[in-house]
Amino acid sequence: MATSFSPSLSITTVLRSLRRMDWRVLAAPVLVVMILTMLVVPLPTFLLDVLFTFNIALSMVILLVTLYLTRPLDFAAFPTAILLTTLLRLSLNVAAARVILLHGQNGTDAAGQVIESFGNFVVGGNYAVGIIIFAILVVINFVVITKGAGRIAEVSARFTLDAMPGKQMAIDADLNAGQIDQDEARRRRAEIAQEADFFGAMDGASKFVRGDAIAAILILVIDLIGGLVIGVFMHSLSLSQAAENYTLLSIGDALVAQIPSLVISIAAGIVISNVSTGQDVGGQLVNQLFSHKHVLAIAAGILGFVGLVPGMPHLSFLFAAGVLAGILWLRIRRERTNATMAAAPPPAAPAESEDVSWEQIEPVDTLSLDVGYRLIALVDRNQGGELLMRIRGVRKKFAQELGFLVSPVHIRDNLELRPGGYRIALKGVEVGAGEVIPDMLMAINPGQVLGPIAGQPTTDPSFGLPAVWTQPAQREQAMQLGYTVVDPSTVIATHLHHILQTHAAELLGREEVEGLLAHLSTRSPKLVEDLVPKLISADRLRKVLQNLLIEGVPIRDMRTIAEVLAENAAQVQDADELTARVRLALGPFIVQMLSGSNRELSASVLDGQLEQILLSGLRADPAQSSVEPGLAQRTMERARELMQRMEAQGASPVLLTVAPLRTFLARLLARTAPRLRVLSYAEIPDQKQVKIISTLGA
């Protein structure tokens, strides 16, 4: 059966498809095809005028876009735009040269009105002046703007690549502290890679602009010499007539292409030299140039004095002095208005109730954060404060790590603290404190920095590492030297996260246990129903969970914990023994937490003689150890040295011992060696190999 073809139907389908297509998809291909066409196809003068005008308009649009950028990455397509506009100018030069050499004998309007107008208006019909003006524009473009922008692009590309490891470490630190999630970390890493690609591309794009300036000079020389030869020898024009026609046309063509090139070079310099402050170029200049009142006053006074000197142009200098004085007056007036509004009396406080009631007794907060008055802006969203968001991230991170949700943190200002001080309290008792400087950054020395950095020495409140309070402008330098740079909100949030981890057992109250059981009942309702309170009370369950948290064991796997307790709670009443049996079930998870994906666990063991002495002491009095105090003190000191030595070797501090000694040793060494994890041999899974690297003896 033959099929029929309907041309009208096919055309209609194509038109509908084109209407549905996004025209922006065609912008770049159309521009490239147009550039290639102009290189080989002769163009009429009218189309040349249109394309020259389009070139000038495109360069102005690009310049205006760069003036309103707040950061260079907002115009990530700028290196490609430089390449395409450069090719567009060169193709226009080729098309114009073809028209000039073919029809230049017909007069100065042979290449269109745009070239003729630029030749007459810019240089006034004087050929020597035209050549000089063109040479000056090329020097400005090639020697000053392009060379400076290229140097800045080269240095920025190198510094950006050098700073990438430090920025990646800062992202990882924020992610580990719970201040950002995986999506935000992925977005920041992509932005860092895009920034490196952008400055590398700008370094290469500057070479296009320099090559364009050189090509403009060569094209002008070729047009002049070729035009004179063709006009005199092929069209029998006099030398003066040929010089008049071809010189005016060549200079007009060079100027109409060089001016957009100069505009693009200026735009490139603005993008490369722009420092990201959240403001566009105009806002930065106005705010930073006219922010100092004494500078305006001194400048106005100097200009006014010069304007009064005999022989000087009085009007110009006095007018400039008047403008600066007017700006100074407006600024002083605005500051007084703001000060008056700020000094307005606060609203009257409500009358105090005469009766005393239970509502006036405020309960003690489980977690509270008191801040000095200079830190109020960190918790005020209207002032851009990020501390509340960071604290929510810390609570989320803590819940994901340890398996339960802590109470919200009550934040309040406290005039008794220093202006930049803060205090973290647990059930009304201070457990951590520190001081930050709101307008500065803390550069923390992780131990392997390349050199010092200027600033105010301090100490990281979370881990006691040496640090320096430095200016925000030195962030990049500090990161290149290997410092971990964080803002004040991050310092407080990290300190809070450390406090939560070290006091996790105290934060687990009855409400938290009820929340854990309610969450588990949504997945295993029968298990929870049979366990509490039939087999074990809520208080005894909380004691077991607190024992796990004291030794840094997360309680995320509540199902396994509940199953072990359901099997043993009826026969075993002692919470410590129940904890030991739960640890046996959680052994693979505990070991994996310490060794990661390695098949080998590096650990230390007790000296045989010391182990026998401790075991005999426990057998003598199971309820209370009878270990000689001097021996216990020496054991704690050796354990601290062992912990530090294993950490220096890059291994997790682990001590293996027999099961009867594990709980006793863990509590004995908790104060002097808090990061030393004490495991029993029974907790090591069969598939895990143990590498003994040291022995603990007293």
C-alpha positions as CSV (number, residue, x, y, z in Angstrom):
1,M,0.0,0.0,0.0
2,A,1.5,3.4,-1.0
3,T,1.8,6.1,1.5
4,S,1.0,9.7,0.7
5,F,3.2,12.7,1.8
6,S,1.6,16.0,2.7
7,P,4.0,19.0,2.5
8,S,1.7,21.3,4.3
9,L,1.4,18.8,7.2
10,S,5.2,18.4,7.4
11,I,5.8,22.2,7.4
12,T,3.2,22.7,10.1
13,T,4.8,20.0,12.2
14,V,8.2,21.6,11.8
15,L,6.9,25.1,12.7
16,R,5.2,23.7,15.8
17,S,8.4,22.1,16.9
18,L,10.3,25.3,16.4
19,R,7.8,27.2,18.5
20,R,8.1,24.7,21.3
21,M,11.9,24.9,21.2
22,D,13.6,27.3,23.6
23,W,15.3,30.0,21.4
24,R,18.2,30.2,23.8
25,V,19.3,26.8,22.7
26,L,19.8,28.2,19.2
27,A,21.7,31.4,20.3
28,A,25.2,30.0,20.3
29,P,24.9,27.8,17.2
30,V,23.4,30.7,15.2
31,L,26.2,33.1,16.3
32,V,28.9,30.6,15.4
33,V,27.3,29.9,12.0
34,M,27.0,33.6,11.4
35,I,30.7,34.2,12.2
36,L,31.8,31.4,9.8
37,T,29.5,32.7,7.1
38,M,31.0,36.2,7.3
39,L,34.5,34.8,6.8
40,V,33.7,33.4,3.3
41,V,30.5,35.0,2.0
42,P,30.5,38.7,0.8
43,L,28.0,40.9,2.7
44,P,26.1,43.9,1.5
45,T,26.8,47.2,3.2
46,F,23.4,47.4,4.9
47,L,24.0,44.0,6.6
48,L,27.5,45.2,7.6
49,D,26.0,48.3,9.3
50,V,23.5,46.0,11.2
51,L,26.2,43.6,12.3
52,F,28.6,46.4,13.4
53,T,25.8,47.9,15.4
54,F,25.0,44.5,17.0
55,N,28.6,44.1,17.9
56,I,28.7,47.5,19.7
57,A,25.4,46.7,21.5
58,L,26.6,43.3,22.6
59,S,29.8,44.7,24.1
60,M,27.8,47.3,26.0
61,V,25.4,44.7,27.4
62,I,28.4,42.6,28.6
63,L,30.0,45.6,30.2
64,L,26.8,46.6,32.1
65,V,26.3,43.0,33.2
66,T,29.8,42.9,34.8
67,L,29.1,46.2,36.6
68,Y,26.1,44.6,38.5
69,L,27.8,41.3,39.4
70,T,28.1,40.5,43.1
71,R,30.6,37.7,42.5
72,P,32.5,36.5,39.3
73,L,30.7,33.1,39.2
74,D,27.4,34.9,38.5
75,F,28.7,35.3,34.9
76,A,30.3,31.9,34.5
77,A,29.8,32.1,30.7
78,F,32.1,35.2,30.5
79,P,35.2,33.4,29.1
80,T,33.1,31.9,26.3
81,A,31.5,35.3,25.6
82,I,35.0,36.7,25.2
83,L,35.9,34.1,22.7
84,L,32.7,34.5,20.7
85,T,32.8,38.3,20.6
86,T,36.5,38.2,19.6
87,L,35.6,35.9,16.7
88,L,32.7,38.1,15.8
89,R,34.9,41.2,15.6
90,L,37.5,39.4,13.5
91,S,34.9,38.1,11.1
92,L,33.5,41.6,10.8
93,N,37.0,42.9,10.0
94,V,37.4,40.3,7.3
95,A,34.0,41.1,5.8
96,A,34.6,44.8,5.9
97,A,38.1,44.4,4.4
98,R,36.6,42.4,1.5
99,V,34.1,45.2,0.8
100,I,36.8,48.0,1.2
101,L,39.2,46.3,-1.2
102,L,36.5,45.5,-3.8
103,H,34.5,48.8,-3.8
104,G,36.8,51.3,-2.1
105,Q,37.3,53.2,-5.4
106,N,33.6,54.3,-5.3
107,G,34.1,56.6,-2.3
108,T,34.1,56.7,1.5
109,D,30.6,55.3,1.8
110,A,31.5,52.1,0.0
111,A,31.7,50.0,3.2
112,G,28.5,51.3,4.8
113,Q,27.4,54.3,6.9
114,V,28.8,52.9,10.2
115,I,32.4,52.8,9.0
116,E,32.1,56.1,7.2
117,S,30.6,57.8,10.3
118,F,33.3,56.5,12.6
119,G,35.9,57.6,10.2
120,N,34.5,61.1,9.9
121,F,33.2,61.7,13.4
122,V,35.9,60.2,15.6
123,V,38.9,61.5,13.6
124,G,37.3,64.5,11.9
125,G,38.4,63.4,8.4
126,N,42.1,63.8,9.3
127,Y,43.9,60.6,8.4
128,A,47.0,61.3,10.6
129,V,44.8,62.0,13.6
130,G,42.8,58.8,12.9
131,I,45.9,56.6,12.9
132,I,47.2,58.2,16.1
133,I,43.8,57.8,17.9
134,F,43.7,54.2,16.8
135,A,47.2,53.6,18.0
136,I,46.4,55.1,21.4
137,L,43.3,52.9,21.8
138,V,45.4,49.8,20.9
139,V,48.0,50.8,23.5
140,I,45.4,51.3,26.2
141,N,43.8,48.0,25.4
142,F,46.9,45.9,24.8
143,V,49.4,47.4,27.3
144,V,47.2,48.6,30.2
145,I,43.9,46.8,30.4
146,T,44.5,43.4,28.8
147,K,47.9,42.9,30.3
148,G,46.7,43.8,33.8
149,A,43.6,41.7,33.6
150,G,45.7,38.8,32.3
151,R,48.1,39.0,35.2
152,I,45.2,39.1,37.7
153,A,43.6,36.1,36.0
154,E,46.8,34.2,36.1
155,V,47.4,34.9,39.8
156,S,43.8,34.2,40.7
157,A,43.8,30.9,38.9
158,R,47.0,29.8,40.7
159,F,45.7,30.9,44.2
160,T,42.3,29.3,43.6
161,L,43.9,26.0,42.8
162,D,46.3,26.2,45.8
163,A,43.3,27.0,48.1
164,M,41.1,24.1,47.0
165,P,42.4,21.5,49.6
166,G,41.8,24.0,52.5
167,K,38.3,24.8,51.2
168,Q,37.5,21.1,50.9
169,M,38.7,20.5,54.5
170,A,36.5,23.4,55.7
171,I,33.5,21.8,54.0
172,D,34.3,18.5,55.5
173,A,34.6,20.1,59.0
174,D,31.2,21.8,58.6
175,L,29.7,18.5,57.4
176,N,31.1,16.5,60.3
177,A,29.9,19.2,62.8
178,G,26.4,18.9,61.4
179,Q,26.2,22.5,60.2
180,I,25.5,21.5,56.7
181,D,24.0,18.4,55.1
182,Q,25.2,16.2,52.2
183,D,23.4,18.3,49.5
184,E,24.9,21.6,50.8
185,A,28.4,20.0,50.9
186,R,28.0,18.7,47.4
187,R,26.8,22.1,46.2
188,R,29.8,23.9,47.9
189,R,32.3,21.4,46.4
190,A,30.8,21.9,42.9
191,E,31.1,25.7,43.4
192,I,34.8,25.4,44.4
193,A,35.4,23.3,41.2
194,Q,33.5,25.8,39.1
195,E,35.5,28.7,40.6
196,A,38.8,27.0,39.7
197,D,37.5,26.3,36.2
198,F,36.3,29.9,35.8
199,F,39.6,31.6,36.7
200,G,41.6,29.1,34.6
201,A,39.3,29.8,31.7
202,M,39.7,33.6,32.3
203,D,43.5,33.2,32.3
204,G,43.2,31.7,28.8
205,A,40.5,34.1,27.6
206,S,42.8,37.0,28.2
207,K,45.1,35.7,25.5
208,F,42.2,36.0,23.0
209,V,41.8,39.7,23.8
210,R,45.6,40.4,23.4
211,G,45.6,38.5,20.1
212,D,42.6,40.5,19.0
213,A,44.5,43.8,19.6
214,I,47.5,42.5,17.6
215,A,45.2,41.4,14.8
216,A,43.6,44.8,14.6
217,I,46.9,46.5,13.9
218,L,47.8,44.0,11.2
219,I,44.4,44.2,9.6
220,L,44.7,48.1,9.5
221,V,48.1,47.9,7.8
222,I,46.9,45.3,5.3
223,D,43.9,47.3,4.4
224,L,45.9,50.5,3.9
225,I,48.6,48.9,1.8
226,G,46.2,46.7,-0.2
227,G,43.8,49.6,-0.8
228,L,46.5,51.9,-2.1
229,V,47.8,49.2,-4.4
230,I,44.4,48.3,-5.7
231,G,43.2,51.9,-6.1
232,V,46.3,53.1,-7.9
233,F,47.2,50.2,-10.1
234,M,43.8,48.5,-10.7
235,H,41.3,51.4,-10.7
236,S,43.7,54.1,-12.0
237,L,43.0,56.4,-9.1
238,S,45.4,59.1,-8.2
239,L,47.6,58.5,-5.1
240,S,45.8,61.3,-3.1
241,Q,42.3,60.0,-4.1
242,A,43.2,56.4,-3.2
243,A,44.7,57.5,0.1
244,E,41.6,59.6,0.9
245,N,39.2,56.7,0.2
246,Y,41.1,53.7,1.6
247,T,42.6,55.4,4.6
248,L,39.3,56.7,5.8
249,L,37.6,53.3,5.2
250,S,40.5,51.4,6.9
251,I,40.6,53.6,9.9
252,G,36.8,53.6,10.3
253,D,36.8,49.8,10.1
254,A,39.6,49.6,12.7
255,L,37.9,52.0,15.1
256,V,34.4,50.5,14.8
257,A,35.9,47.1,15.8
258,Q,38.5,48.3,18.3
259,I,36.0,50.3,20.5
260,P,33.9,47.1,21.3
261,S,37.2,45.3,21.9
262,L,38.2,48.0,24.4
263,V,34.8,47.7,26.1
264,I,35.1,43.9,26.4
265,S,38.6,44.3,27.9
266,I,37.3,46.7,30.5
267,A,34.5,44.2,31.3
268,A,37.1,41.4,31.7
269,G,39.2,43.6,34.0
270,I,36.2,44.4,36.2
271,V,35.2,40.7,36.5
272,I,38.7,39.5,37.4
273,S,39.4,42.3,39.9
274,N,36.0,42.1,41.6
275,V,36.2,40.9,45.2
276,S,33.0,39.1,46.3
277,T,31.4,41.1,49.1
278,G,27.7,40.6,48.3
279,Q,27.5,44.0,46.5
280,D,27.9,45.0,42.9
281,V,30.8,47.1,41.7
282,G,28.9,50.4,42.1
283,G,27.8,49.6,45.6
284,Q,31.3,48.7,46.7
285,L,32.8,51.8,45.3
286,V,30.2,54.2,46.8
287,N,30.1,52.5,50.2
288,Q,33.9,52.2,50.5
289,L,34.9,55.6,49.0
290,F,32.5,57.7,50.9
291,S,32.2,55.8,54.2
292,H,34.9,57.9,56.0
293,K,33.8,61.3,57.1
294,H,37.2,62.6,57.8
295,V,38.4,61.7,54.4
296,L,35.6,63.7,52.8
297,A,36.3,66.7,55.0
298,I,40.0,66.7,54.3
299,A,39.5,66.3,50.5
300,A,36.9,69.1,50.4
301,G,39.2,71.4,52.3
302,I,42.2,70.7,50.0
303,L,40.2,71.3,46.9
304,G,38.6,74.4,48.3
305,F,42.1,75.8,49.2
306,V,43.4,75.0,45.7
307,G,40.4,76.7,44.2
308,L,41.2,79.9,46.1
309,V,44.8,80.1,45.0
310,P,45.3,82.9,42.3
311,G,45.8,81.6,38.8
312,M,44.0,78.3,39.4
313,P,40.7,77.3,37.8
314,H,38.5,78.5,40.7
315,L,35.2,77.3,39.4
316,S,36.2,73.6,38.8
317,F,38.0,73.2,42.1
318,L,35.4,75.0,44.2
319,F,32.6,73.0,42.5
320,A,34.3,69.7,43.4
321,A,34.9,70.9,47.0
322,G,31.2,71.8,47.2
323,V,30.1,68.3,46.0
324,L,32.3,66.6,48.6
325,A,31.1,68.9,51.3
326,G,27.5,68.2,50.3
327,I,28.1,64.4,50.5
328,L,29.6,64.9,53.9
329,W,26.6,66.9,55.1
330,L,24.1,64.3,53.9
331,R,26.1,61.5,55.6
332,I,26.2,63.4,59.0
333,R,22.5,64.1,58.7
334,R,21.7,60.5,58.0
335,E,23.7,59.3,61.0
336,R,22.0,61.8,63.3
337,T,18.6,60.6,62.1
338,N,19.6,57.0,62.8
339,A,21.0,57.8,66.2
340,T,17.7,59.6,67.1
341,M,15.6,56.6,66.1
342,A,17.9,54.2,68.0
343,A,17.7,56.4,71.2
344,A,13.9,56.4,71.2
345,P,12.6,55.3,74.6
346,P,11.6,51.6,74.8
347,P,7.9,50.8,75.4
348,A,6.9,50.8,79.1
349,A,7.1,47.5,80.8
350,P,3.8,46.0,82.0
351,A,3.0,46.4,85.6
352,E,4.2,43.6,87.8
353,S,1.6,41.3,89.1
354,E,1.1,41.6,92.9
355,D,0.3,37.9,93.4
356,V,3.0,35.2,93.3
357,S,2.1,32.0,91.4
358,W,3.6,28.8,90.3
359,E,3.9,30.2,86.7
360,Q,6.5,32.7,87.9
361,I,8.9,29.8,88.8
362,E,10.9,29.1,85.7
363,P,12.0,25.5,85.2
364,V,15.7,24.7,84.8
365,D,16.5,24.2,81.1
366,T,18.1,20.9,80.1
367,L,20.4,22.8,77.7
368,S,20.9,26.5,77.6
369,L,23.3,28.9,75.8
370,D,23.9,32.4,77.3
371,V,25.5,35.0,75.0
372,G,27.0,38.4,75.6
373,Y,25.3,41.4,74.0
374,R,27.8,41.6,71.1
375,L,26.7,38.1,70.1
376,I,22.9,38.9,69.9
377,A,23.3,39.5,66.2
378,L,24.4,35.9,65.7
379,V,21.0,34.6,66.9
380,D,19.0,37.3,65.2
381,R,17.7,36.2,61.8
382,N,16.8,39.8,60.8
383,Q,20.5,40.7,61.1
384,G,21.7,37.7,59.1
385,G,22.5,35.5,62.2
386,E,23.2,31.9,61.4
387,L,23.7,30.5,64.9
388,L,20.1,29.2,65.3
389,M,20.4,27.3,62.0
390,R,23.8,25.9,63.1
391,I,22.4,24.7,66.4
392,R,19.6,22.9,64.6
393,G,22.2,21.3,62.4
394,V,24.2,20.2,65.5
395,R,21.1,18.6,67.1
396,K,20.3,16.8,63.9
397,K,23.9,15.6,63.6
398,F,23.9,14.4,67.2
399,A,20.7,12.5,66.7
400,Q,22.1,10.8,63.7
401,E,25.3,9.9,65.4
402,L,24.1,8.7,68.9
403,G,20.5,7.7,68.2
404,F,18.4,10.0,70.3
405,L,17.1,13.6,70.1
406,V,18.2,16.1,72.8
407,S,16.1,18.9,74.1
408,P,16.0,22.2,72.3
409,V,18.7,24.7,73.3
410,H,17.3,27.7,75.2
411,I,19.3,30.8,74.0
412,R,19.2,34.0,76.0
413,D,21.4,37.1,76.4
414,N,23.3,37.6,79.6
415,L,24.7,41.0,80.6
416,E,26.9,39.4,83.2
417,L,29.0,37.8,80.5
418,R,31.7,39.6,78.6
419,P,30.4,41.3,75.3
420,G,31.7,38.5,73.2
421,G,31.4,35.7,75.7
422,Y,29.1,32.7,75.8
423,R,28.3,29.9,78.3
424,I,26.8,26.5,77.8
425,A,24.9,25.1,80.7
426,L,23.5,21.6,81.3
427,K,20.6,21.5,83.8
428,G,21.7,24.9,85.1
429,V,25.4,23.9,85.6
430,E,28.0,25.4,83.4
431,V,29.8,22.8,81.3
432,G,31.5,25.0,78.7
433,A,32.3,28.6,78.0
434,G,34.3,30.7,75.6
435,E,34.7,34.0,73.9
436,V,34.4,34.9,70.2
437,I,34.9,38.1,68.2
438,P,31.8,38.6,66.0
439,D,33.5,40.5,63.1
440,M,36.6,38.2,62.8
441,L,37.3,34.6,61.8
442,M,39.1,31.9,63.9
443,A,42.0,30.3,62.0
444,I,42.7,27.0,63.8
445,N,46.1,25.4,63.6
446,P,45.5,21.6,63.1
447,G,49.2,21.0,63.6
448,Q,50.7,21.1,60.2
449,V,50.5,24.7,59.0
450,L,53.0,26.3,56.6
451,G,53.6,29.5,58.5
452,P,52.1,32.0,61.0
453,I,49.3,34.4,60.2
454,A,48.7,37.9,61.6
455,G,46.0,38.2,64.3
456,Q,45.1,37.8,67.9
457,P,46.3,34.5,69.4
458,T,43.6,32.4,71.1
459,T,42.6,28.7,71.7
460,D,39.9,26.7,70.1
461,P,37.3,26.2,72.9
462,S,36.3,22.7,71.6
463,F,39.5,20.8,71.4
464,G,42.1,23.2,72.9
465,L,44.0,23.7,69.6
466,P,46.1,26.9,69.1
467,A,44.2,29.4,67.0
468,V,44.3,33.0,65.8
469,W,41.5,35.6,65.4
470,T,42.1,37.1,62.0
471,Q,40.4,39.5,59.6
472,P,37.9,38.1,57.0
473,A,40.2,39.5,54.2
474,Q,42.9,37.0,55.3
475,R,40.6,33.9,54.9
476,E,42.2,32.8,51.6
477,Q,45.8,33.3,52.9
478,A,45.0,31.4,56.1
479,M,43.5,28.5,54.2
480,Q,46.5,28.3,51.8
481,L,48.8,28.1,54.9
482,G,46.8,25.1,56.1
483,Y,44.6,26.7,58.8
484,T,41.0,25.6,59.3
485,V,39.1,28.9,59.1
486,V,35.6,29.2,60.8
487,D,33.3,32.0,61.7
488,P,32.1,32.8,65.2
489,S,28.8,30.9,64.8
490,T,30.7,27.8,63.7
491,V,33.0,28.1,66.8
492,I,30.1,28.1,69.1
493,A,28.2,25.4,67.3
494,T,31.2,23.1,67.2
495,H,31.8,23.7,71.0
496,L,28.1,22.8,71.6
497,H,28.5,19.6,69.6
498,H,31.5,18.6,71.6
499,I,29.7,19.3,74.8
500,L,26.7,17.2,73.7
501,Q,29.0,14.2,72.8
502,T,30.9,14.3,76.1
503,H,27.7,14.6,78.2
504,A,25.4,12.3,76.2
505,A,24.6,10.1,79.1
506,E,23.4,13.0,81.2
507,L,21.2,14.2,78.4
508,L,19.4,10.9,78.2
509,G,16.4,11.3,80.6
510,R,13.1,9.6,81.0
511,E,11.5,11.7,78.2
512,E,14.2,10.7,75.8
513,V,13.9,7.0,76.7
514,E,10.1,7.2,76.1
515,G,10.8,8.9,72.8
516,L,13.2,6.0,71.8
517,L,10.6,3.4,72.8
518,A,7.8,5.2,70.9
519,H,10.0,5.4,67.8
520,L,10.9,1.7,68.1
521,S,7.3,0.7,68.6
522,T,6.4,2.1,65.1
523,R,8.7,-0.6,63.6
524,S,8.6,-3.4,66.3
525,P,5.5,-2.8,68.5
526,K,5.4,-6.4,69.9
527,L,9.1,-6.2,71.0
528,V,8.4,-2.9,73.0
529,E,5.2,-4.3,74.4
530,D,7.0,-7.4,75.8
531,L,10.0,-5.6,77.1
532,V,8.8,-2.5,79.1
533,P,7.6,-2.8,81.8
534,K,7.1,-6.6,81.8
535,L,10.8,-7.6,81.7
536,I,12.7,-4.4,82.5
537,S,11.7,-1.1,84.0
538,A,12.2,2.2,82.2
539,D,14.7,3.3,84.8
540,R,16.9,0.1,84.4
541,L,16.7,0.5,80.6
542,R,17.8,4.1,80.9
543,K,20.8,3.0,83.1
544,V,21.9,0.4,80.5
545,L,21.7,3.0,77.7
546,Q,23.6,5.6,79.8
547,N,26.3,3.0,80.4
548,L,26.7,2.6,76.7
549,L,26.8,6.4,76.1
550,I,29.4,6.9,78.8
551,E,31.8,4.8,76.8
552,G,31.0,6.4,73.5
553,V,28.8,3.6,72.1
554,P,25.8,5.0,70.0
555,I,22.3,3.6,70.8
556,R,21.1,3.9,67.2
557,D,20.5,0.1,67.0
558,M,17.7,0.1,69.5
559,R,16.2,-3.0,68.0
560,T,19.3,-5.1,68.8
561,I,19.6,-3.6,72.3
562,A,15.9,-4.3,73.0
563,E,16.2,-7.9,71.8
564,V,19.3,-8.6,74.0
565,L,17.5,-7.1,77.0
566,A,14.4,-9.1,76.3
567,E,16.5,-12.3,76.4
568,N,18.5,-11.5,79.5
569,A,16.5,-9.1,81.7
570,A,14.5,-11.8,83.4
571,Q,17.7,-13.6,84.6
572,V,20.1,-10.7,85.1
573,Q,19.2,-7.8,87.4
574,D,22.5,-5.9,87.5
575,A,22.6,-3.1,84.9
576,D,26.4,-3.4,84.4
577,E,26.0,-7.1,83.5
578,L,23.1,-6.3,81.1
579,T,25.3,-3.6,79.6
580,A,28.1,-6.2,79.0
581,R,25.8,-8.5,77.3
582,V,24.4,-5.7,75.1
583,R,28.0,-4.8,74.2
584,L,28.6,-8.4,73.0
585,A,25.8,-8.1,70.6
586,L,27.0,-4.7,69.4
587,G,30.6,-5.9,69.2
588,P,30.9,-5.9,65.4
589,F,29.4,-2.3,65.3
590,I,31.8,-1.1,68.0
591,V,34.8,-2.5,66.4
592,Q,33.8,-1.2,62.9
593,M,33.4,2.3,64.5
594,L,37.0,2.1,65.7
595,S,38.7,0.5,62.7
596,G,36.5,1.6,59.8
597,S,36.6,-0.6,56.8
598,N,40.0,-2.1,57.6
599,R,40.1,-5.8,58.2
600,E,42.7,-5.3,60.9
601,L,42.2,-3.7,64.3
602,S,45.3,-2.1,65.9
603,A,45.1,-2.5,69.7
604,S,47.1,-2.7,72.9
605,V,46.8,-5.4,75.6
606,L,47.3,-5.5,79.3
607,D,50.6,-6.9,80.7
608,G,50.0,-10.4,82.0
609,Q,51.3,-9.7,85.5
610,L,49.1,-6.5,85.8
611,E,46.1,-8.4,84.5
612,Q,46.5,-11.1,87.2
613,I,46.9,-8.5,90.0
614,L,43.8,-6.7,88.9
615,L,41.8,-9.9,88.6
616,S,42.8,-11.0,92.1
617,G,41.8,-7.6,93.5
618,L,38.3,-7.9,91.9
619,R,37.8,-11.5,93.1
620,A,38.7,-10.4,96.7
621,D,35.8,-7.9,96.7
622,P,33.6,-8.0,93.6
623,A,31.5,-5.1,94.8
624,Q,34.5,-2.8,95.3
625,S,38.0,-3.0,93.9
626,S,40.8,-3.6,96.3
627,V,43.6,-2.5,94.0
628,E,46.4,-0.7,95.7
629,P,46.1,3.1,95.1
630,G,49.7,3.5,93.9
631,L,49.2,0.8,91.4
632,A,46.0,2.3,90.2
633,Q,47.6,5.7,89.8
634,R,50.5,4.3,87.8
635,T,48.1,2.4,85.6
636,M,46.1,5.6,84.8
637,E,49.3,7.5,83.9
638,R,50.6,4.7,81.6
639,A,47.2,4.5,80.0
640,R,47.3,8.3,79.2
641,E,50.7,7.9,77.6
642,L,49.5,4.8,75.7
643,M,46.5,6.8,74.3
644,Q,48.7,9.7,73.2
645,R,51.2,7.3,71.6
646,M,48.6,5.5,69.6
647,E,46.9,8.7,68.4
648,A,50.3,10.0,67.3
649,Q,50.7,6.8,65.2
650,G,47.3,7.5,63.5
651,A,45.5,4.6,65.2
652,S,42.3,4.6,67.3
653,P,43.3,4.1,71.0
654,V,42.0,0.6,71.9
655,L,42.9,-1.5,74.9
656,L,41.9,-5.2,74.9
657,T,41.4,-7.2,78.1
658,V,39.4,-10.1,79.5
659,A,35.7,-9.6,80.0
660,P,35.7,-9.5,83.9
661,L,38.1,-6.6,83.9
662,R,36.6,-4.6,81.0
663,T,34.0,-2.5,83.0
664,F,36.4,-1.8,85.9
665,L,39.2,-0.7,83.6
666,A,36.9,1.5,81.5
667,R,35.8,3.4,84.6
668,L,39.3,3.6,86.1
669,L,40.8,5.1,82.9
670,A,37.9,7.3,81.9
671,R,39.3,10.4,83.6
672,T,42.9,10.3,82.6
673,A,42.5,8.6,79.1
674,P,39.0,9.6,78.0
675,R,39.6,8.6,74.3
676,L,41.0,5.2,75.1
677,R,38.3,2.6,74.3
678,V,38.5,-0.6,76.5
679,L,37.1,-3.7,74.8
680,S,36.9,-7.3,75.8
681,Y,38.3,-10.1,73.7
682,A,34.7,-11.5,73.4
683,E,33.6,-8.3,71.7
684,I,35.9,-8.8,68.7
685,P,34.1,-10.5,65.8
686,D,35.7,-13.6,64.3
687,Q,36.4,-12.0,60.9
688,K,38.3,-9.1,62.4
689,Q,42.1,-9.6,62.7
690,V,43.8,-8.0,65.7
691,K,47.3,-6.4,65.5
692,I,48.9,-5.9,68.9
693,I,51.1,-2.8,68.8
694,S,51.7,-2.1,72.5
695,T,51.4,-3.4,76.0
696,L,50.0,-1.6,79.1
697,G,51.9,-2.4,82.2
698,A,52.3,-0.5,85.5
